[in-house]
Amino acid sequence: MKKILNFAVAGVAVMLSSCELDEKLYSSIYTDAFYKTAGDAEKALIAVYGPLGDMYSGPAATLVPDFSDDQSYPRGVVGRNTLTLFTYDPFYTTQRSNGRLNESPQQIWASSYSGIEKANWLIAKVPETAMDETRKKQIIGEAYFLRAFFFWSLTKNFGDVPIKTTPSNSQEAAIVGKSSRADVYKQIYADLDKALEAGLPSYPTVDKGRPSKEVVNALYAKAALYNEDWAKALEKAQSVITSGKYSLMADVRDVYKYDKEDAARIENMWAYESDPISPGRAHQLTGLCGPPGSAGPAYGVTTYGSMFAYQSFFNSFNPKDQRRLLLDTTYVDKNGKTIPQRSVTPITTDGVLIKKYQDPVSTIGLIPNIPILRLPDMYLIAAEAEARLNGATTSAYGYINAVRKRAGLADLATGLSKDAFVDAVIQERAWEFFAEGDRWYDLTRTGKFLTVIPKAVNAVYPTRNVQAKNKYFPIPQEEINANPKLEQNPDWK
């Protein structure tokens, strides 16, 4: 994000214990002298975006779900394999000494509540700022959108979570208990409604990294899908599709190419935007996904060989599927020699390379972008929601076939039952969004994780003991210790 990272102002998160405080909270003192000018308001908005970078630079927002799913896995090193083996507990998600905090659910929790706190200060204070009213309204609208995104990130990972909508200007305001998942989604909807009222611009006039009006509806559609609010999901997905502002790129590989970043915005609606400058915001996926030892220059100048796709997932693709070209079983080394991935140690012989995050030109590893919301998601949300409401209708087939056609596949076989069609959509999502932090949540929201995960094994992970409690992550123990009103998720007590 060229304009919205590397700042930390306003609404500093304050860690509290159960002891009594006589002093006024520092964050309240600080903000009394802030939010006076248009520049203050813009800086406050930049601060709300900051925790998004913390989530995606690690990147916990992708690695936490991706290392849990049936598509990709980490090299079997202690600390990084905990998610894949489902051996974590409330203390693991807190543990900072494992060196993997930025890849843990704790990072998602901490970043989300940091973003929510900063959004709360902005929403409370910016209405009083002396500045252009149109821009003021847009700034507040972006803050509502981001707060909705952070709440969505929390509830899809932890279930019932605290709803915090006022600044922490006192200990009483800072200490909040959990609300039901249903109430969290009500808050998400309310925030997105506010964002839609703010007059945000449409693509392509929107600044890079910021949400357009259509992106707000896209998040609305996806949140409604997860909330099993099929009518709302269908309505919002259709509004994005019929807006005419976005379209599918002809070649799916172009969505991820470093030199197609700007052109890809026609499909890649909202992304974590890495900066090809230093200092800037980076992410680890380029280094993780390439072959080890800087052997494959197309992947990046420095790669570590620490994230791979299961051979079974690679084998699930139709050979004609263009999306399979975003995986590879060989690579070209720095000497121009083609090397079978199976010959690389210490990775299993059936490890497959992921090619969505190649960076052949940057010397500092700050590209490419990580997709968060793409147009194909809207087609597949519409397909699933339509089918759940009305069965496998012609409209439902039309939505899924739009994605399949771009992938080079024939139309989906007709005559499917409602359940079979929904299963086909979930599978289509697996092929379309792998390594984008999406699949795990499709498995948990549908309950498929209990049957799918035990089959996603290989020589590195021959057994994966997933349990029902793994649908949601445990709340980090240090958060329980710091907040006397916060209770652990029931399955993790």
Kinemage of the C-alpha trace (Angstrom):
@kinemage 1
@onewidth
@group {chain A} dominant
@subgroup {mainchain}
@vectorlist {calphas} color= white
{ca met a 1} P 0.000 0.000 0.000
{ca lys a 2} L 1.887 3.007 -1.244
{ca lys a 3} L 0.070 5.582 0.891
{ca ile a 4} L -1.225 3.692 3.869
{ca leu a 5} L 1.560 1.894 5.686
{ca asn a 6} L 4.485 2.529 8.038
{ca phe a 7} L 2.660 4.945 10.334
{ca ala a 8} L 1.450 4.486 13.906
{ca val a 9} L -0.534 7.375 15.289
{ca ala a 10} L -3.658 7.825 17.391
{ca gly a 11} L -5.435 5.292 19.537
{ca val a 12} L -2.386 3.485 20.875
{ca ala a 13} L -3.485 0.108 22.222
{ca val a 14} L -3.081 -0.129 25.966
{ca met a 15} L -2.467 -3.437 27.724
{ca leu a 16} L -4.390 -3.606 30.966
{ca ser a 17} L -4.542 -5.938 33.921
{ca ser a 18} L -7.217 -6.262 36.568
{ca cys a 19} L -5.473 -3.768 38.877
{ca glu a 20} L -7.000 -0.351 39.547
{ca leu a 21} L -5.628 2.626 37.620
{ca asp a 22} L -5.754 6.161 39.028
{ca glu a 23} L -4.223 7.867 36.007
{ca lys a 24} L -5.997 8.822 32.815
{ca leu a 25} L -5.101 6.445 30.009
{ca tyr a 26} L -2.216 7.635 27.867
{ca ser a 27} L -4.196 7.103 24.662
{ca ser a 28} L -6.869 9.529 25.885
{ca ile a 29} L -4.332 12.194 26.818
{ca tyr a 30} L -2.632 11.858 23.447
{ca thr a 31} L -5.770 12.123 21.361
{ca asp a 32} L -7.022 15.259 23.133
{ca ala a 33} L -4.451 17.182 21.101
{ca phe a 34} L -5.029 15.302 17.864
{ca tyr a 35} L -7.731 15.157 15.155
{ca lys a 36} L -7.730 18.947 14.730
{ca thr a 37} L -6.799 19.234 11.028
{ca ala a 38} L -7.349 17.442 7.723
{ca gly a 39} L -3.759 16.208 7.963
{ca asp a 40} L -4.485 14.689 11.360
{ca ala a 41} L -7.507 12.866 9.942
{ca glu a 42} L -5.489 11.447 7.037
{ca lys a 43} L -2.737 10.277 9.392
{ca ala a 44} L -5.306 8.693 11.666
{ca leu a 45} L -6.653 6.715 8.711
{ca ile a 46} L -3.142 5.592 7.789
{ca ala a 47} L -2.821 4.301 11.344
{ca val a 48} L -5.970 2.184 10.944
{ca tyr a 49} L -4.371 0.502 7.927
{ca gly a 50} L -1.154 -0.213 9.819
{ca pro a 51} L -2.310 -3.413 11.585
{ca leu a 52} L -3.421 -4.794 8.208
{ca gly a 53} L 0.238 -4.734 7.217
{ca asp a 54} L 1.172 -6.525 10.436
{ca met a 55} L -1.312 -9.292 9.598
{ca tyr a 56} L -0.119 -9.782 6.028
{ca ser a 57} L 3.612 -9.104 6.214
{ca gly a 58} L 4.231 -12.087 8.540
{ca pro a 59} L 1.936 -13.182 7.045
{ca ala a 60} L -0.367 -14.637 9.688
{ca ala a 61} L -3.464 -13.794 7.645
{ca thr a 62} L -2.432 -16.328 4.992
{ca leu a 63} L -0.119 -18.774 6.735
{ca val a 64} L -2.425 -19.528 9.663
{ca pro a 65} L -5.212 -20.846 7.392
{ca asp a 66} L -2.934 -22.160 4.632
{ca phe a 67} L -0.788 -24.259 6.964
{ca ser a 68} L -4.007 -25.675 8.433
{ca asp a 69} L -5.719 -26.684 5.180
{ca asp a 70} L -5.444 -29.559 2.697
{ca gln a 71} L -3.594 -27.641 -0.030
{ca ser a 72} L -0.298 -26.346 1.336
{ca tyr a 73} L 2.060 -27.212 4.147
{ca pro a 74} L 5.318 -25.975 5.709
{ca arg a 75} L 8.677 -27.654 5.843
{ca gly a 76} L 8.556 -29.821 8.940
{ca val a 77} L 10.444 -27.617 11.384
{ca val a 78} L 9.487 -27.161 15.019
{ca gly a 79} L 7.229 -24.158 15.521
{ca arg a 80} L 6.155 -23.851 11.913
{ca asn a 81} L 4.529 -27.308 11.812
{ca thr a 82} L 2.258 -26.735 14.824
{ca leu a 83} L -0.720 -25.541 12.778
{ca thr a 84} L -0.434 -28.409 10.309
{ca leu a 85} L -0.257 -30.985 13.096
{ca phe a 86} L -2.995 -29.298 15.163
{ca thr a 87} L -0.777 -29.442 18.254
{ca tyr a 88} L -1.352 -25.844 19.346
{ca asp a 89} L -3.075 -24.746 22.543
{ca pro a 90} L -3.928 -21.382 24.173
{ca phe a 91} L -0.332 -21.044 25.365
{ca tyr a 92} L 1.121 -21.770 21.922
{ca thr a 93} L -0.854 -18.962 20.319
{ca thr a 94} L 0.632 -16.611 22.888
{ca gln a 95} L 4.180 -17.932 22.930
{ca arg a 96} L 6.568 -15.303 21.632
{ca ser a 97} L 9.717 -17.330 22.214
{ca asn a 98} L 8.921 -19.707 19.344
{ca gly a 99} L 9.926 -17.010 16.853
{ca arg a 100} L 6.707 -17.539 14.896
{ca leu a 101} L 4.388 -14.962 16.457
{ca asn a 102} L 3.864 -13.279 13.089
{ca glu a 103} L 2.629 -16.616 11.725
{ca ser a 104} L 0.300 -17.404 14.632
{ca pro a 105} L -3.371 -16.788 15.456
{ca gln a 106} L -2.094 -14.419 18.174
{ca gln a 107} L -0.968 -12.016 15.442
{ca ile a 108} L -4.443 -12.020 13.884
{ca trp a 109} L -6.001 -11.281 17.274
{ca ala a 110} L -3.518 -8.541 18.182
{ca ser a 111} L -3.560 -6.864 14.766
{ca ser a 112} L -7.342 -6.941 14.498
{ca tyr a 113} L -7.948 -5.344 17.883
{ca ser a 114} L -5.206 -2.795 17.254
{ca gly a 115} L -6.954 -1.840 14.011
{ca ile a 116} L -10.349 -1.750 15.717
{ca glu a 117} L -9.043 0.526 18.477
{ca lys a 118} L -7.563 2.950 15.963
{ca ala a 119} L -10.743 2.885 13.895
{ca asn a 120} L -12.783 3.617 17.023
{ca trp a 121} L -10.735 6.727 17.785
{ca leu a 122} L -11.076 7.943 14.215
{ca ile a 123} L -14.835 7.335 14.092
{ca ala a 124} L -15.266 9.152 17.403
{ca lys a 125} L -13.012 12.128 16.715
{ca val a 126} L -12.842 12.891 12.988
{ca pro a 127} L -16.472 14.128 12.770
{ca glu a 128} L -15.285 17.132 14.812
{ca thr a 129} L -12.314 17.848 12.513
{ca ala a 130} L -12.343 21.059 10.452
{ca met a 131} L -11.862 19.850 6.869
{ca asp a 132} L -13.606 19.218 3.564
{ca glu a 133} L -16.845 17.435 4.388
{ca thr a 134} L -16.769 15.077 1.399
{ca arg a 135} L -13.283 13.827 2.205
{ca lys a 136} L -14.145 13.622 5.895
{ca lys a 137} L -17.082 11.351 5.094
{ca gln a 138} L -14.862 9.103 2.964
{ca ile a 139} L -12.217 8.831 5.687
{ca ile a 140} L -14.830 7.767 8.219
{ca gly a 141} L -16.288 5.325 5.663
{ca glu a 142} L -12.905 3.673 5.146
{ca ala a 143} L -12.521 3.326 8.905
{ca tyr a 144} L -15.905 1.596 9.115
{ca phe a 145} L -14.876 -0.754 6.291
{ca leu a 146} L -11.599 -1.624 7.986
{ca arg a 147} L -13.287 -2.157 11.340
{ca ala a 148} L -15.714 -4.554 9.651
{ca phe a 149} L -12.782 -6.390 8.055
{ca phe a 150} L -10.998 -6.733 11.386
{ca phe a 151} L -14.145 -8.024 13.122
{ca trp a 152} L -14.622 -10.523 10.284
{ca ser a 153} L -11.002 -11.669 10.633
{ca leu a 154} L -11.595 -12.241 14.328
{ca thr a 155} L -14.880 -14.135 14.186
{ca lys a 156} L -13.846 -16.486 11.368
{ca asn a 157} L -10.766 -17.442 13.406
{ca phe a 158} L -12.065 -17.347 17.000
{ca gly a 159} L -15.884 -17.498 16.839
{ca asp a 160} L -17.425 -15.441 19.661
{ca val a 161} L -15.249 -12.387 20.318
{ca pro a 162} L -15.500 -9.021 22.094
{ca ile a 163} L -17.238 -6.258 20.143
{ca lys a 164} L -15.421 -3.015 20.815
{ca thr a 165} L -16.878 0.111 19.173
{ca thr a 166} L -15.726 2.927 21.481
{ca pro a 167} L -12.215 4.222 22.195
{ca ser a 168} L -10.341 2.936 25.248
{ca asn a 169} L -10.313 6.214 27.164
{ca ser a 170} L -10.800 4.446 30.486
{ca gln a 171} L -10.129 1.046 31.978
{ca glu a 172} L -13.838 0.335 32.020
{ca ala a 173} L -14.113 1.083 28.301
{ca ala a 174} L -11.081 -1.077 27.508
{ca ile a 175} L -12.185 -4.255 29.296
{ca val a 176} L -14.955 -5.931 27.288
{ca gly a 177} L -16.366 -9.467 27.365
{ca lys a 178} L -17.232 -11.687 24.419
{ca ser a 179} L -20.288 -11.296 22.217
{ca ser a 180} L -21.955 -14.033 20.202
{ca arg a 181} L -20.852 -14.684 16.655
{ca ala a 182} L -24.336 -13.620 15.515
{ca asp a 183} L -23.877 -10.229 17.162
{ca val a 184} L -20.426 -9.851 15.646
{ca tyr a 185} L -21.954 -10.278 12.192
{ca lys a 186} L -24.630 -7.703 13.042
{ca gln a 187} L -21.819 -5.284 13.836
{ca ile a 188} L -20.003 -6.162 10.598
{ca tyr a 189} L -23.169 -5.478 8.616
{ca ala a 190} L -23.733 -2.173 10.428
{ca asp a 191} L -20.174 -1.030 9.738
{ca leu a 192} L -20.399 -1.980 6.067
{ca asp a 193} L -23.709 -0.138 5.757
{ca lys a 194} L -21.962 2.958 7.126
{ca ala a 195} L -19.101 2.477 4.672
{ca leu a 196} L -21.564 2.268 1.767
{ca glu a 197} L -23.108 5.568 2.831
{ca ala a 198} L -19.745 7.327 2.753
{ca gly a 199} L -19.510 7.983 -0.979
{ca leu a 200} L -16.356 5.964 -1.582
{ca pro a 201} L -15.170 6.137 -5.204
{ca ser a 202} L -15.488 3.305 -7.692
{ca tyr a 203} L -12.645 1.639 -9.571
{ca pro a 204} L -10.475 2.917 -11.252
{ca thr a 205} L -10.560 6.281 -9.438
{ca val a 206} L -9.850 4.697 -6.042
{ca asp a 207} L -6.290 4.941 -4.682
{ca lys a 208} L -4.198 1.779 -4.649
{ca gly a 209} L -4.805 -0.322 -1.574
{ca arg a 210} L -7.982 1.483 -0.552
{ca pro a 211} L -11.502 0.033 -0.808
{ca ser a 212} L -13.792 1.094 -3.604
{ca lys a 213} L -17.560 1.109 -3.156
{ca glu a 214} L -17.596 -2.273 -4.921
{ca val a 215} L -14.986 -3.668 -2.518
{ca val a 216} L -17.255 -2.791 0.397
{ca asn a 217} L -20.000 -4.844 -1.246
{ca ala a 218} L -17.512 -7.635 -1.925
{ca leu a 219} L -16.608 -7.902 1.761
{ca tyr a 220} L -20.324 -7.704 2.568
{ca ala a 221} L -20.984 -10.647 0.226
{ca lys a 222} L -18.228 -12.771 1.740
{ca ala a 223} L -19.160 -11.963 5.332
{ca ala a 224} L -22.795 -12.844 4.540
{ca leu a 225} L -21.656 -16.133 2.979
{ca tyr a 226} L -19.784 -17.062 6.152
{ca asn a 227} L -22.842 -16.018 8.142
{ca glu a 228} L -25.012 -18.349 6.011
{ca asp a 229} L -27.076 -15.327 5.036
{ca trp a 230} L -27.567 -16.600 1.493
{ca ala a 231} L -29.923 -13.887 0.255
{ca lys a 232} L -27.616 -11.096 1.409
{ca ala a 233} L -24.558 -12.873 -0.005
{ca leu a 234} L -26.264 -13.269 -3.389
{ca glu a 235} L -27.489 -9.661 -3.447
{ca lys a 236} L -24.085 -8.178 -2.658
{ca ala a 237} L -22.123 -10.482 -4.972
{ca gln a 238} L -24.496 -9.681 -7.817
{ca ser a 239} L -24.099 -5.961 -7.179
{ca val a 240} L -20.342 -6.273 -7.677
{ca ile a 241} L -20.648 -8.439 -10.786
{ca thr a 242} L -23.258 -6.222 -12.461
{ca ser a 243} L -21.451 -2.980 -11.574
{ca gly a 244} L -19.264 -3.467 -14.638
{ca lys a 245} L -16.294 -2.007 -12.789
{ca tyr a 246} L -14.279 -5.234 -12.610
{ca ser a 247} L -13.668 -8.155 -14.969
{ca leu a 248} L -11.711 -11.410 -15.112
{ca met a 249} L -8.277 -11.249 -16.699
{ca ala a 250} L -7.943 -13.438 -19.782
{ca asp a 251} L -4.964 -15.363 -18.363
{ca val a 252} L -5.221 -16.317 -14.689
{ca arg a 253} L -1.431 -16.250 -14.366
{ca asp a 254} L -1.409 -12.514 -15.051
{ca val a 255} L -3.238 -11.881 -11.773
{ca tyr a 256} L -0.016 -12.687 -9.898
{ca lys a 257} L 2.755 -11.393 -12.183
{ca tyr a 258} L 4.925 -8.646 -10.750
{ca asp a 259} L 4.814 -6.691 -14.034
{ca lys a 260} L 1.007 -6.968 -14.309
{ca glu a 261} L 0.219 -5.531 -10.877
{ca asp a 262} L -1.666 -2.480 -12.094
{ca ala a 263} L -3.452 -4.290 -14.923
{ca ala a 264} L -4.506 -7.021 -12.485
{ca arg a 265} L -6.493 -4.539 -10.393
{ca ile a 266} L -9.346 -5.064 -12.860
{ca glu a 267} L -9.785 -8.447 -11.085
{ca asn a 268} L -7.728 -8.178 -7.915
{ca met a 269} L -10.161 -5.797 -6.240
{ca trp a 270} L -8.419 -5.357 -2.900
{ca ala a 271} L -5.027 -6.658 -1.881
{ca tyr a 272} L -2.254 -6.311 0.625
{ca glu a 273} L -0.028 -4.002 -1.406
{ca ser a 274} L 3.687 -4.640 -1.056
{ca asp a 275} L 6.110 -1.829 -1.859
{ca pro a 276} L 9.056 -2.495 -4.219
{ca ile a 277} L 11.050 0.117 -2.310
{ca ser a 278} L 12.977 0.112 0.938
{ca pro a 279} L 11.909 0.821 3.579
{ca gly a 280} L 8.494 -0.568 2.778
{ca arg a 281} L 6.041 -3.292 3.640
{ca ala a 282} L 7.084 -6.773 2.583
{ca his a 283} L 5.750 -10.284 3.041
{ca gln a 284} L 7.376 -13.694 3.386
{ca leu a 285} L 5.449 -15.642 0.753
{ca thr a 286} L 7.950 -15.086 -2.063
{ca gly a 287} L 10.747 -16.490 0.057
{ca leu a 288} L 8.647 -19.316 1.494
{ca cys a 289} L 7.191 -20.584 -1.768
{ca gly a 290} L 10.359 -20.731 -3.875
{ca pro a 291} L 12.832 -23.618 -3.941
{ca pro a 292} L 15.502 -23.528 -1.228
{ca gly a 293} L 18.869 -21.899 -1.524
{ca ser a 294} L 18.067 -19.220 -4.113
{ca ala a 295} L 18.157 -22.022 -6.660
{ca gly a 296} L 15.271 -20.779 -8.771
{ca pro a 297} L 15.811 -17.166 -9.852
{ca ala a 298} L 12.277 -16.876 -11.261
{ca tyr a 299} L 10.902 -17.245 -7.746
{ca gly a 300} L 13.057 -14.638 -6.081
{ca val a 301} L 16.605 -13.614 -5.338
{ca thr a 302} L 16.371 -15.315 -1.954
{ca thr a 303} L 14.011 -18.215 -1.334
{ca tyr a 304} L 13.855 -20.625 1.583
{ca gly a 305} L 11.889 -23.643 0.427
{ca ser a 306} L 9.504 -23.654 3.371
{ca met a 307} L 5.988 -23.786 1.878
{ca phe a 308} L 4.726 -26.349 -0.606
{ca ala a 309} L 1.534 -27.787 -2.064
{ca tyr a 310} L 0.465 -31.366 -1.450
{ca gln a 311} L 0.944 -33.678 -4.413
{ca ser a 312} L -2.645 -34.842 -3.920
{ca phe a 313} L -3.861 -31.276 -4.442
{ca phe a 314} L -1.808 -30.938 -7.622
{ca asn a 315} L -3.246 -34.244 -8.842
{ca ser a 316} L -6.800 -33.023 -8.228
{ca phe a 317} L -6.584 -30.551 -11.126
{ca asn a 318} L -7.776 -31.343 -14.623
{ca pro a 319} L -4.559 -31.201 -16.724
{ca lys a 320} L -6.314 -28.635 -18.921
{ca asp a 321} L -6.898 -26.307 -15.979
{ca gln a 322} L -4.767 -23.177 -16.440
{ca arg a 323} L -4.650 -22.682 -12.682
{ca arg a 324} L -2.478 -25.788 -12.384
{ca leu a 325} L 0.224 -23.750 -14.121
{ca leu a 326} L 0.461 -21.784 -10.880
{ca leu a 327} L 1.938 -24.927 -9.323
{ca asp a 328} L 5.079 -26.697 -10.484
{ca thr a 329} L 6.889 -29.995 -9.982
{ca thr a 330} L 10.159 -28.663 -11.453
{ca tyr a 331} L 12.087 -25.404 -11.437
{ca val a 332} L 14.966 -23.797 -13.324
{ca asp a 333} L 18.008 -23.220 -11.129
{ca lys a 334} L 20.437 -20.286 -11.275
{ca asn a 335} L 22.489 -22.124 -13.889
{ca gly a 336} L 19.509 -22.576 -16.175
{ca lys a 337} L 19.115 -26.271 -15.431
{ca thr a 338} L 15.658 -27.797 -14.929
{ca ile a 339} L 15.519 -29.513 -11.555
{ca pro a 340} L 12.767 -31.920 -10.451
{ca gln a 341} L 11.336 -30.635 -7.189
{ca arg a 342} L 11.339 -34.198 -5.832
{ca ser a 343} L 15.144 -34.207 -5.816
{ca val a 344} L 15.357 -31.308 -3.368
{ca thr a 345} L 16.019 -32.192 0.273
{ca pro a 346} L 14.871 -32.135 3.014
{ca ile a 347} L 11.452 -31.799 1.399
{ca thr a 348} L 9.329 -34.851 0.689
{ca thr a 349} L 9.623 -36.235 -2.828
{ca asp a 350} L 6.022 -35.290 -3.544
{ca gly a 351} L 6.361 -31.601 -2.616
{ca val a 352} L 4.965 -29.181 -5.239
{ca leu a 353} L 6.082 -25.578 -5.706
{ca ile a 354} L 3.602 -22.692 -5.479
{ca lys a 355} L 4.070 -20.045 -8.189
{ca lys a 356} L 1.600 -17.327 -7.154
{ca tyr a 357} L 4.261 -15.232 -5.416
{ca gln a 358} L 7.246 -15.087 -7.766
{ca asp a 359} L 9.526 -12.072 -7.582
{ca pro a 360} L 12.318 -12.379 -10.174
{ca val a 361} L 13.398 -8.725 -10.172
{ca ser a 362} L 13.219 -7.234 -6.683
{ca thr a 363} L 16.351 -7.468 -4.555
{ca ile a 364} L 14.445 -6.790 -1.343
{ca gly a 365} L 11.484 -9.143 -1.722
{ca leu a 366} L 8.601 -6.693 -1.560
{ca ile a 367} L 6.435 -7.929 -4.427
{ca pro a 368} L 3.954 -9.244 -5.531
{ca asn a 369} L 0.717 -8.234 -3.790
{ca ile a 370} L -1.328 -10.696 -1.710
{ca pro a 371} L -4.953 -10.866 -2.936
{ca ile a 372} L -7.670 -10.353 -0.332
{ca leu a 373} L -10.810 -9.960 -2.478
{ca arg a 374} L -10.894 -10.988 -6.148
{ca leu a 375} L -13.754 -10.888 -8.634
{ca pro a 376} L -13.898 -14.722 -9.059
{ca asp a 377} L -14.908 -14.819 -5.396
{ca met a 378} L -18.040 -12.867 -6.255
{ca tyr a 379} L -18.982 -15.315 -9.016
{ca leu a 380} L -18.496 -18.315 -6.752
{ca ile a 381} L -20.268 -16.688 -3.806
{ca ala a 382} L -23.204 -15.950 -6.116
{ca ala a 383} L -23.162 -19.539 -7.398
{ca glu a 384} L -23.184 -21.042 -3.909
{ca ala a 385} L -25.746 -18.632 -2.474
{ca glu a 386} L -28.101 -19.084 -5.447
{ca ala a 387} L -27.859 -22.865 -5.150
{ca arg a 388} L -28.474 -22.859 -1.400
{ca leu a 389} L -31.539 -20.710 -1.939
{ca asn a 390} L -32.985 -22.185 -5.131
{ca gly a 391} L -30.996 -25.270 -6.091
{ca ala a 392} L -28.730 -25.714 -9.102
{ca thr a 393} L -30.458 -23.154 -11.300
{ca thr a 394} L -29.350 -21.863 -14.677
{ca ser a 395} L -28.114 -18.715 -12.943
{ca ala a 396} L -26.034 -20.745 -10.492
{ca tyr a 397} L -24.439 -22.650 -13.357
{ca gly a 398} L -23.740 -19.388 -15.159
{ca tyr a 399} L -21.770 -18.012 -12.236
{ca ile a 400} L -19.548 -21.041 -11.725
{ca asn a 401} L -19.028 -21.542 -15.448
{ca ala a 402} L -17.685 -18.009 -15.825
{ca val a 403} L -14.796 -18.980 -13.553
{ca arg a 404} L -14.318 -22.385 -15.176
{ca lys a 405} L -14.241 -20.879 -18.667
{ca arg a 406} L -11.391 -18.550 -17.747
{ca ala a 407} L -9.536 -21.563 -16.333
{ca gly a 408} L -9.836 -23.356 -19.692
{ca leu a 409} L -12.382 -25.910 -18.490
{ca ala a 410} L -15.674 -27.100 -19.945
{ca asp a 411} L -18.924 -26.084 -18.283
{ca leu a 412} L -19.861 -27.965 -15.139
{ca ala a 413} L -21.972 -31.058 -15.795
{ca thr a 414} L -25.683 -30.259 -15.662
{ca gly a 415} L -28.319 -32.050 -13.621
{ca leu a 416} L -26.528 -31.897 -10.290
{ca ser a 417} L -28.504 -31.971 -7.068
{ca lys a 418} L -28.345 -28.959 -4.789
{ca asp a 419} L -25.808 -30.590 -2.475
{ca ala a 420} L -23.666 -31.891 -5.315
{ca phe a 421} L -23.629 -28.457 -6.934
{ca val a 422} L -22.581 -26.755 -3.679
{ca asp a 423} L -19.808 -29.328 -3.295
{ca ala a 424} L -18.678 -28.493 -6.835
{ca val a 425} L -18.554 -24.794 -5.964
{ca ile a 426} L -16.493 -25.468 -2.822
{ca gln a 427} L -14.073 -27.530 -4.916
{ca glu a 428} L -13.904 -24.796 -7.553
{ca arg a 429} L -12.982 -22.371 -4.801
{ca ala a 430} L -10.163 -24.717 -3.773
{ca trp a 431} L -8.643 -24.608 -7.254
{ca glu a 432} L -9.148 -20.866 -7.647
{ca phe a 433} L -7.942 -19.490 -4.301
{ca phe a 434} L -5.193 -21.844 -3.107
{ca ala a 435} L -2.381 -20.206 -1.102
{ca glu a 436} L -4.496 -17.069 -0.614
{ca gly a 437} L -5.622 -17.800 2.960
{ca asp a 438} L -9.108 -18.913 1.919
{ca arg a 439} L -9.504 -22.691 1.849
{ca trp a 440} L -9.370 -23.377 5.614
{ca tyr a 441} L -12.391 -21.170 6.216
{ca asp a 442} L -14.365 -22.912 3.475
{ca leu a 443} L -13.649 -26.181 5.252
{ca thr a 444} L -14.555 -24.902 8.727
{ca arg a 445} L -17.701 -22.999 7.736
{ca thr a 446} L -19.054 -26.128 5.971
{ca gly a 447} L -17.775 -28.646 8.535
{ca lys a 448} L -15.759 -30.472 5.880
{ca phe a 449} L -12.469 -30.029 7.735
{ca leu a 450} L -13.064 -33.110 9.892
{ca thr a 451} L -13.239 -35.444 6.885
{ca val a 452} L -10.937 -33.657 4.427
{ca ile a 453} L -7.901 -32.879 6.592
{ca pro a 454} L -7.073 -36.476 7.686
{ca lys a 455} L -6.704 -37.380 3.993
{ca ala a 456} L -4.311 -34.505 3.235
{ca val a 457} L -1.101 -36.240 4.293
{ca asn a 458} L 2.307 -37.091 2.881
{ca ala a 459} L 5.715 -38.358 4.012
{ca val a 460} L 6.355 -35.191 6.029
{ca tyr a 461} L 2.920 -35.244 7.705
{ca pro a 462} L 1.656 -38.838 7.593
{ca thr a 463} L -0.920 -38.166 10.334
{ca arg a 464} L -2.888 -35.019 11.071
{ca asn a 465} L -5.097 -35.315 14.133
{ca val a 466} L -7.659 -32.609 13.528
{ca gln a 467} L -10.501 -32.402 16.066
{ca ala a 468} L -13.859 -30.641 16.260
{ca lys a 469} L -12.373 -27.981 18.539
{ca asn a 470} L -10.027 -26.909 15.744
{ca lys a 471} L -12.912 -25.192 13.947
{ca tyr a 472} L -11.852 -22.114 15.895
{ca phe a 473} L -8.480 -21.249 17.365
{ca pro a 474} L -8.125 -20.849 21.124
{ca ile a 475} L -8.032 -17.291 22.388
{ca pro a 476} L -4.393 -16.510 23.260
{ca gln a 477} L -3.834 -17.097 26.950
{ca glu a 478} L -2.171 -13.728 27.525
{ca glu a 479} L -5.381 -12.062 26.349
{ca ile a 480} L -7.361 -14.108 28.893
{ca asn a 481} L -4.888 -13.123 31.588
{ca ala a 482} L -5.119 -9.426 30.698
{ca asn a 483} L -8.907 -9.204 30.458
{ca pro a 484} L -10.937 -10.482 33.430
{ca lys a 485} L -14.143 -10.379 31.360
{ca leu a 486} L -12.756 -12.553 28.573
{ca glu a 487} L -13.462 -16.301 28.632
{ca gln a 488} L -11.700 -19.019 26.665
{ca asn a 489} L -13.586 -20.714 23.844
{ca pro a 490} L -15.568 -23.589 25.418
{ca asp a 491} L -13.835 -26.363 23.458
{ca trp a 492} L -10.435 -25.117 24.657
{ca lys a 493} L -11.148 -24.831 28.387
